[in-house]
Amino acid sequence: MASIFMRVLSQSSLVQASRSGLSPSLPSRTRLLSSAANPPLERVGFIGLGNMGMHMANNLLKAGYNLIVHDRNYAVMEKFADRGVPTAHTPLEVAEASDAVITMLPLFTR
């Protein structure tokens, strides 16, 4: 089983994302790192493109992040693919192709 590592976005990245409509998390939930300690992210993976995830991924694209996305609903992924965003068939593919991975998944499914 592959190990998945996630790097926390730097403070400057959070400020940039905030300007595009995202608000940075509270320090208790997200550790803010200096940009010197955290080199720029080449690709951010995003898993879960539902009601919240789709808007968050769109804001990251607007902020200039290079994304790769996955959702179990292929029709939703096609909307991103039509805009030139790479898609992955599995969460593992997202993790392997990303410097950081963001998940926006439901607590449970019905």
Rosetta constraint file for C-alpha pairs under 8 A:
AtomPair CA 2 CA 92 HARMONIC 7.93 0.50
AtomPair CA 4 CA 95 HARMONIC 6.25 0.50
AtomPair CA 4 CA 96 HARMONIC 7.74 0.50
AtomPair CA 5 CA 95 HARMONIC 7.91 0.50
AtomPair CA 5 CA 100 HARMONIC 7.30 0.50
AtomPair CA 6 CA 99 HARMONIC 6.94 0.50
AtomPair CA 6 CA 100 HARMONIC 4.70 0.50
AtomPair CA 6 CA 101 HARMONIC 5.90 0.50
AtomPair CA 7 CA 99 HARMONIC 6.90 0.50
AtomPair CA 7 CA 100 HARMONIC 5.27 0.50
AtomPair CA 7 CA 101 HARMONIC 7.95 0.50
AtomPair CA 8 CA 30 HARMONIC 7.40 0.50
AtomPair CA 8 CA 31 HARMONIC 6.88 0.50
AtomPair CA 8 CA 32 HARMONIC 7.38 0.50
AtomPair CA 8 CA 33 HARMONIC 7.51 0.50
AtomPair CA 8 CA 100 HARMONIC 7.25 0.50
AtomPair CA 9 CA 13 HARMONIC 5.99 0.50
AtomPair CA 9 CA 14 HARMONIC 6.57 0.50
AtomPair CA 9 CA 32 HARMONIC 7.23 0.50
AtomPair CA 9 CA 33 HARMONIC 7.35 0.50
AtomPair CA 9 CA 38 HARMONIC 7.73 0.50
AtomPair CA 9 CA 100 HARMONIC 7.96 0.50
AtomPair CA 10 CA 14 HARMONIC 6.37 0.50
AtomPair CA 10 CA 32 HARMONIC 5.76 0.50
AtomPair CA 10 CA 33 HARMONIC 4.90 0.50
AtomPair CA 10 CA 34 HARMONIC 5.89 0.50
AtomPair CA 10 CA 35 HARMONIC 5.66 0.50
AtomPair CA 10 CA 38 HARMONIC 6.25 0.50
AtomPair CA 11 CA 15 HARMONIC 6.25 0.50
AtomPair CA 11 CA 32 HARMONIC 5.14 0.50
AtomPair CA 11 CA 33 HARMONIC 5.82 0.50
AtomPair CA 11 CA 34 HARMONIC 6.29 0.50
AtomPair CA 11 CA 35 HARMONIC 7.13 0.50
AtomPair CA 12 CA 16 HARMONIC 6.17 0.50
AtomPair CA 12 CA 34 HARMONIC 7.73 0.50
AtomPair CA 12 CA 35 HARMONIC 6.86 0.50
AtomPair CA 13 CA 17 HARMONIC 6.08 0.50
AtomPair CA 14 CA 18 HARMONIC 5.96 0.50
AtomPair CA 14 CA 23 HARMONIC 7.70 0.50
AtomPair CA 14 CA 24 HARMONIC 5.63 0.50
AtomPair CA 15 CA 19 HARMONIC 6.39 0.50
AtomPair CA 15 CA 24 HARMONIC 7.09 0.50
AtomPair CA 16 CA 20 HARMONIC 6.81 0.50
AtomPair CA 16 CA 63 HARMONIC 6.65 0.50
AtomPair CA 17 CA 21 HARMONIC 6.73 0.50
AtomPair CA 17 CA 22 HARMONIC 5.38 0.50
AtomPair CA 17 CA 23 HARMONIC 7.28 0.50
AtomPair CA 17 CA 24 HARMONIC 7.76 0.50
AtomPair CA 17 CA 59 HARMONIC 7.21 0.50
AtomPair CA 17 CA 60 HARMONIC 6.49 0.50
AtomPair CA 17 CA 63 HARMONIC 5.81 0.50
AtomPair CA 18 CA 22 HARMONIC 4.19 0.50
AtomPair CA 18 CA 23 HARMONIC 4.67 0.50
AtomPair CA 18 CA 24 HARMONIC 6.17 0.50
AtomPair CA 20 CA 59 HARMONIC 6.00 0.50
AtomPair CA 20 CA 60 HARMONIC 7.74 0.50
AtomPair CA 20 CA 62 HARMONIC 6.71 0.50
AtomPair CA 20 CA 63 HARMONIC 5.89 0.50
AtomPair CA 21 CA 59 HARMONIC 6.51 0.50
AtomPair CA 22 CA 56 HARMONIC 7.27 0.50
AtomPair CA 22 CA 59 HARMONIC 6.88 0.50
AtomPair CA 25 CA 29 HARMONIC 6.22 0.50
AtomPair CA 25 CA 30 HARMONIC 5.93 0.50
AtomPair CA 26 CA 30 HARMONIC 6.23 0.50
AtomPair CA 27 CA 31 HARMONIC 5.76 0.50
AtomPair CA 27 CA 32 HARMONIC 6.97 0.50
AtomPair CA 33 CA 37 HARMONIC 6.61 0.50
AtomPair CA 33 CA 38 HARMONIC 6.62 0.50
AtomPair CA 34 CA 38 HARMONIC 6.34 0.50
AtomPair CA 35 CA 39 HARMONIC 6.08 0.50
AtomPair CA 35 CA 40 HARMONIC 7.48 0.50
AtomPair CA 41 CA 99 HARMONIC 5.95 0.50
AtomPair CA 41 CA 100 HARMONIC 7.35 0.50
AtomPair CA 42 CA 65 HARMONIC 7.86 0.50
AtomPair CA 42 CA 66 HARMONIC 6.60 0.50
AtomPair CA 42 CA 98 HARMONIC 7.66 0.50
AtomPair CA 42 CA 99 HARMONIC 6.60 0.50
AtomPair CA 43 CA 65 HARMONIC 7.01 0.50
AtomPair CA 43 CA 66 HARMONIC 4.94 0.50
AtomPair CA 43 CA 67 HARMONIC 5.54 0.50
AtomPair CA 43 CA 68 HARMONIC 7.09 0.50
AtomPair CA 43 CA 97 HARMONIC 7.37 0.50
AtomPair CA 43 CA 98 HARMONIC 5.06 0.50
AtomPair CA 43 CA 99 HARMONIC 5.63 0.50
AtomPair CA 43 CA 100 HARMONIC 7.16 0.50
AtomPair CA 44 CA 65 HARMONIC 6.94 0.50
AtomPair CA 44 CA 66 HARMONIC 6.17 0.50
AtomPair CA 44 CA 67 HARMONIC 4.87 0.50
AtomPair CA 44 CA 68 HARMONIC 6.42 0.50
AtomPair CA 44 CA 98 HARMONIC 5.28 0.50
AtomPair CA 44 CA 99 HARMONIC 5.91 0.50
AtomPair CA 44 CA 100 HARMONIC 5.10 0.50
AtomPair CA 44 CA 101 HARMONIC 5.80 0.50
AtomPair CA 44 CA 102 HARMONIC 7.50 0.50
AtomPair CA 45 CA 67 HARMONIC 5.62 0.50
AtomPair CA 45 CA 68 HARMONIC 4.89 0.50
AtomPair CA 45 CA 69 HARMONIC 5.77 0.50
AtomPair CA 45 CA 94 HARMONIC 5.49 0.50
AtomPair CA 45 CA 95 HARMONIC 6.58 0.50
AtomPair CA 45 CA 97 HARMONIC 7.49 0.50
AtomPair CA 45 CA 98 HARMONIC 5.32 0.50
AtomPair CA 45 CA 99 HARMONIC 7.54 0.50
AtomPair CA 45 CA 100 HARMONIC 6.07 0.50
AtomPair CA 45 CA 101 HARMONIC 4.39 0.50
AtomPair CA 45 CA 102 HARMONIC 6.07 0.50
AtomPair CA 46 CA 53 HARMONIC 7.99 0.50
AtomPair CA 46 CA 57 HARMONIC 6.83 0.50
AtomPair CA 46 CA 67 HARMONIC 6.92 0.50
AtomPair CA 46 CA 68 HARMONIC 6.30 0.50
AtomPair CA 46 CA 69 HARMONIC 4.77 0.50
AtomPair CA 46 CA 70 HARMONIC 6.46 0.50
AtomPair CA 46 CA 94 HARMONIC 7.43 0.50
AtomPair CA 46 CA 101 HARMONIC 5.76 0.50
AtomPair CA 46 CA 102 HARMONIC 4.87 0.50
AtomPair CA 46 CA 103 HARMONIC 5.87 0.50
AtomPair CA 46 CA 104 HARMONIC 7.79 0.50
AtomPair CA 47 CA 53 HARMONIC 7.81 0.50
AtomPair CA 47 CA 69 HARMONIC 5.78 0.50
AtomPair CA 47 CA 70 HARMONIC 4.86 0.50
AtomPair CA 47 CA 71 HARMONIC 5.92 0.50
AtomPair CA 47 CA 91 HARMONIC 6.71 0.50
AtomPair CA 47 CA 94 HARMONIC 7.66 0.50
AtomPair CA 47 CA 101 HARMONIC 7.47 0.50
AtomPair CA 47 CA 102 HARMONIC 6.27 0.50
AtomPair CA 47 CA 103 HARMONIC 4.73 0.50
AtomPair CA 47 CA 104 HARMONIC 6.28 0.50
AtomPair CA 47 CA 105 HARMONIC 7.50 0.50
AtomPair CA 48 CA 53 HARMONIC 5.57 0.50
AtomPair CA 48 CA 54 HARMONIC 7.57 0.50
AtomPair CA 48 CA 69 HARMONIC 7.90 0.50
AtomPair CA 48 CA 70 HARMONIC 6.38 0.50
AtomPair CA 48 CA 71 HARMONIC 5.02 0.50
AtomPair CA 48 CA 72 HARMONIC 7.78 0.50
AtomPair CA 48 CA 103 HARMONIC 5.93 0.50
AtomPair CA 48 CA 104 HARMONIC 4.89 0.50
AtomPair CA 48 CA 105 HARMONIC 5.41 0.50
AtomPair CA 49 CA 53 HARMONIC 4.26 0.50
AtomPair CA 49 CA 54 HARMONIC 4.32 0.50
AtomPair CA 49 CA 55 HARMONIC 7.94 0.50
AtomPair CA 49 CA 57 HARMONIC 7.48 0.50
AtomPair CA 49 CA 69 HARMONIC 7.97 0.50
AtomPair CA 49 CA 70 HARMONIC 7.34 0.50
AtomPair CA 49 CA 71 HARMONIC 5.76 0.50
AtomPair CA 49 CA 76 HARMONIC 6.94 0.50
AtomPair CA 49 CA 77 HARMONIC 7.68 0.50
AtomPair CA 49 CA 104 HARMONIC 7.21 0.50
AtomPair CA 50 CA 54 HARMONIC 5.57 0.50
AtomPair CA 50 CA 104 HARMONIC 7.80 0.50
AtomPair CA 50 CA 105 HARMONIC 7.95 0.50
AtomPair CA 51 CA 55 HARMONIC 7.18 0.50
AtomPair CA 52 CA 56 HARMONIC 6.31 0.50
AtomPair CA 52 CA 104 HARMONIC 7.20 0.50
AtomPair CA 53 CA 57 HARMONIC 5.98 0.50
AtomPair CA 53 CA 103 HARMONIC 7.94 0.50
AtomPair CA 53 CA 104 HARMONIC 5.42 0.50
AtomPair CA 53 CA 105 HARMONIC 7.96 0.50
AtomPair CA 54 CA 58 HARMONIC 6.14 0.50
AtomPair CA 55 CA 59 HARMONIC 6.21 0.50
AtomPair CA 56 CA 60 HARMONIC 6.33 0.50
AtomPair CA 57 CA 61 HARMONIC 6.30 0.50
AtomPair CA 57 CA 67 HARMONIC 7.92 0.50
AtomPair CA 58 CA 62 HARMONIC 6.23 0.50
AtomPair CA 59 CA 63 HARMONIC 6.16 0.50
AtomPair CA 60 CA 64 HARMONIC 6.47 0.50
AtomPair CA 60 CA 65 HARMONIC 5.50 0.50
AtomPair CA 60 CA 67 HARMONIC 7.93 0.50
AtomPair CA 61 CA 65 HARMONIC 5.17 0.50
AtomPair CA 61 CA 66 HARMONIC 6.78 0.50
AtomPair CA 61 CA 67 HARMONIC 7.06 0.50
AtomPair CA 67 CA 85 HARMONIC 6.49 0.50
AtomPair CA 67 CA 86 HARMONIC 7.02 0.50
AtomPair CA 68 CA 85 HARMONIC 6.31 0.50
AtomPair CA 68 CA 86 HARMONIC 4.91 0.50
AtomPair CA 68 CA 87 HARMONIC 5.44 0.50
AtomPair CA 68 CA 88 HARMONIC 6.95 0.50
AtomPair CA 68 CA 94 HARMONIC 6.35 0.50
AtomPair CA 68 CA 97 HARMONIC 7.66 0.50
AtomPair CA 68 CA 98 HARMONIC 7.47 0.50
AtomPair CA 69 CA 77 HARMONIC 7.15 0.50
AtomPair CA 69 CA 80 HARMONIC 7.89 0.50
AtomPair CA 69 CA 85 HARMONIC 7.48 0.50
AtomPair CA 69 CA 86 HARMONIC 6.56 0.50
AtomPair CA 69 CA 87 HARMONIC 4.87 0.50
AtomPair CA 69 CA 88 HARMONIC 6.13 0.50
AtomPair CA 69 CA 94 HARMONIC 6.70 0.50
AtomPair CA 70 CA 77 HARMONIC 6.54 0.50
AtomPair CA 70 CA 87 HARMONIC 5.83 0.50
AtomPair CA 70 CA 88 HARMONIC 5.32 0.50
AtomPair CA 70 CA 89 HARMONIC 6.58 0.50
AtomPair CA 70 CA 90 HARMONIC 6.65 0.50
AtomPair CA 70 CA 91 HARMONIC 6.44 0.50
AtomPair CA 70 CA 94 HARMONIC 6.95 0.50
AtomPair CA 71 CA 76 HARMONIC 7.13 0.50
AtomPair CA 71 CA 77 HARMONIC 6.27 0.50
AtomPair CA 73 CA 77 HARMONIC 6.78 0.50
AtomPair CA 74 CA 78 HARMONIC 6.18 0.50
AtomPair CA 75 CA 79 HARMONIC 6.81 0.50
AtomPair CA 76 CA 80 HARMONIC 7.16 0.50
AtomPair CA 77 CA 81 HARMONIC 6.21 0.50
AtomPair CA 77 CA 87 HARMONIC 6.60 0.50
AtomPair CA 78 CA 82 HARMONIC 5.93 0.50
AtomPair CA 79 CA 83 HARMONIC 6.81 0.50
AtomPair CA 80 CA 84 HARMONIC 6.64 0.50
AtomPair CA 80 CA 85 HARMONIC 5.31 0.50
AtomPair CA 80 CA 86 HARMONIC 7.60 0.50
AtomPair CA 80 CA 87 HARMONIC 7.61 0.50
AtomPair CA 81 CA 85 HARMONIC 4.88 0.50
AtomPair CA 81 CA 86 HARMONIC 6.01 0.50
AtomPair CA 81 CA 87 HARMONIC 6.41 0.50
AtomPair CA 88 CA 93 HARMONIC 5.75 0.50
AtomPair CA 88 CA 94 HARMONIC 5.92 0.50
AtomPair CA 89 CA 93 HARMONIC 6.85 0.50
AtomPair CA 90 CA 94 HARMONIC 6.76 0.50
AtomPair CA 91 CA 95 HARMONIC 6.32 0.50
AtomPair CA 92 CA 96 HARMONIC 6.14 0.50
AtomPair CA 93 CA 97 HARMONIC 6.24 0.50
AtomPair CA 94 CA 98 HARMONIC 6.13 0.50
AtomPair CA 94 CA 101 HARMONIC 7.51 0.50
AtomPair CA 95 CA 99 HARMONIC 7.77 0.50
AtomPair CA 95 CA 100 HARMONIC 7.52 0.50
AtomPair CA 95 CA 101 HARMONIC 6.35 0.50
